[in-house]
Amino acid sequence: MSMRMIGRLALLAAAVAGAALLSGCWDRTEINDLGLITGAAIDRHDDKSIELAVQIFIPRASSGGGGSMEMGQKSSTGSSSTFVHSAVGENIADALSHLQERLPRKLFWGHAEVIIFGESEARHGIRDDVDYLMRAPQPRERAYIYVSAGKARRVLEMQAVLERDSSEALREIAKSKLSMSVTMTELAKMLSDETGAAALPWIKQNQPRTKSNPDTTANYKNGTAIFKQDRMIGVVDEETTRGLLWLRNEVKSAVLTVTPAGADGTVSAKVLRSTTKLKPHIEHGKWSMTVRLHAETDALQNASSANLMTSQAAVRSVEKAIDKNMTDRVNLALRAVQKGLKADAFDFAGEFHRAYPKTWHRYASQWDDIFPEVEVKVISNSRLLRPGLSNVQTSEKEREGRQ
Amino acid sequence: MNTDASPQAVSPELAVNYKLLTGIYSKCEDVIFREMKLGGARDAFVLFIDGLVNVEVLDQHIIRALRESETALDDGNALGVLGGALSVSNVLAVDSIEDAILHVSTGCVLLFVDGLTQCFAMGLAKWEKRSIEEPSAESVVRGPREGFTETISINRAMLRRKIKTPALKMLPFRLGRQTRTEVNLVYLEGVASDALVAEAQERIAGIDIDGILESGYVEGLIEDSPFSPFPQMQVSERPDVVSSGLLEGRIAILVDGTPFVLIAPATLYSMLQSPEDYYQRFYIGTLIRWLRYLFFIMTLILPSLYVSILTFHQEMVPTSLLLSIAKSREDIPFPALVEALLMEISFEALREAGVRLPKQVGAAVSIVGALVIGQAATSAGLVSAPMVMVVAITGIASFMIPQYSSGIAIRMLRFPIMILSGVLGLLGLMLGIIVIVIHLCSLRSFGVPYLQPIAPMRGSEMKDVLSRPPIWMQRKRPSLTGKSPNPNRQATNLKPEPPKGNESS
């Protein structure tokens, strides 16, 4: 009797175990079956279609010992652990499905670190592309976005020497925050807020300086692409980008080189901390904005005769020069972006909206006309916190002076 | 099970007794009967088992003395007379044959005298035993180096040496119809709750089995949830661990013939504590405790986590790590789950073989095992290098659990979790963990919830789980079943301080 019970229980247990296995490794994919996308580039192919290029990781190419044959074949272009493959389609999803048809491995977006838009696609409008990238579950919201001059595919095909591949190089540069860096979430936010203006980092490849330096990633120009609605309307250069970063309160570290008044050389200061505060005013129908820049700096190099150690006056004059430098940069950015391109890439709109919600609702539709006319007052205030303890430079110059 | 003779009194006729006993002990080469004349006149014989008795003392002090002793013995004065004549401290009068047999088996010498309705058991037990050694499975850097032995009397003495109060009680039991194993229930009166002692007594008394060879038999017969993979009693071969358990109000069960003593009630956290936590400074005690918790969880889930993330959730791995794993996995023909099972099973086999191996071949096998598992498996392209790492860390982690039996439970449970996570990914892993946690919540050891004091929460007792508080802060005993009769174990204000006063004077 009890044997029968045990038999029944065993049968039940087997049925339950079988039921558990029926689901059968749902969604299981081995890494060996994945094509890991490390970066993607989107270019306009023609009016109706786009070209999607993806950089795919080759798992065995760069393994130290093995695969010497492959190494031999590719030695002319340096050892590459990735390759770029592309397909044309009506939109990203369509292009991707065409791409997938021709690849033996399942494409996996989970590790796409950078997404690059070609200039043509950027000028055509990127809203549809961003829709896919935000909607699809696999692409990361933290991927960094770039806009490239010419074809974006060329950027993916760059050879990186220091980093694993070009997208890793671009990601590391974006992470350092020395220039503009925008993630997909930030881009989606910028596109969906009231002004629809956006700023994305812009890269332009140069011709290699020397034949012996194959690292084409190190050889490009930085800048910022300015978008209005979802279309690129212009590019500002590296210098202006700095001013833009100050205005957006995104300066993490910077080195400012200035010539203090009355000194015969330059002083370089490293920015330790900096904050930018925007204060909007609306008075008698006149819209104005006060930009307060505050920076704490550290003297990095003193090539002037000013003795920063002993003279408070010298320190003051350096601070004043830094203030002027910052103000100039910000004004440069304002001239180029506010007056030139008339795109609100600094989110002045948001500031006005927060400070004057009622007035804003009345004038929101006219913002495009108001924005170029907003009067901006820049007030910089920097402090040189650490002038240094030794002063080789000045003592040398003083001695020269005595002789 | 038929050795139990019907209760039988000692017969006044010596020949009847002699015949009965030789009948019982027929074909027993080791039982020795020696006939003699008491005081040269009265018939008597002694009975003992060779090898259990100190024959030298028997010859020198008993047989000689008996030959010369008085012959005028009757039931009333015999014990006194013999006590005076014999230089043996432990003499008992026994009046039934069953008791007599029990005494003979434990190393007593029996003396039967013609005309008396009782016989005399003289404690002359002496047999070869292992000396006290350091317990090999529970070694410490700082702490006593003695461990229990197979002999219960020595074990009792070791406990008594640590806890000298007469409140240390030892209740005797004899378990096993054939083995007649001596089992002691040890507790501290006034500290252990009476209900707990009564319950333990009842459970032990209910055991009816033909043999108890190790404390594991007792554990298997008195635990609360016999089908659970988790041990519900702590096992130790260290007198200091047992003593600290007794001082916390727990009971200990000593079984003759094994150095392993059971401590109950036990909780999961007591299984994760090492005696050394309390002997070292409390900072390191706390840190090591947390390290142990971490590795306890790692033993359970690390291989499963690796398998599930690698086959279902590749986006969770940092990019560079995933790329290097992808590189090393490229030539592996098996799915990650098969790879993990392969490695874990061969690791378990190696471990088991290592325990059973004769010492001489042990080293050779472990070298071969390490090579096979590590180097050769990777270069043969059967297993990827990260998987070897995972298995190695899991293997080390499983040995960080001080209680060997809970280590086994965890090691065993990681296989079903591995399969679950290979089938369902992180979802399966979480399902497995949930099942285990629910099971742990439902477990009790002698009425004490297995996860106490975390679940159910006992605020003040949690400090001994989350940290190892300094000795002067451990004022209360942990509360077990019922109300503790004596909750405070030390005075207040024990925190040491330098004396206050004028330093210059």
Interface residues (C-beta under 8 A of the other chain):
Chain A: A20 L21 S23 G24 C25 W26 D27 R28 T29 E30 I31 N32 L34 L36 T38 F57 P59 R60 S62 S63 S81 F108 G110 H111 E113 Q138 R140 R164 E168
Chain B: L310 T311 F312 Q314 E315 T319 S320 L322 L323 I325 A326 K327 R329 E330 D331 I332 P335 A336 L420 G422 V423 L424 G425
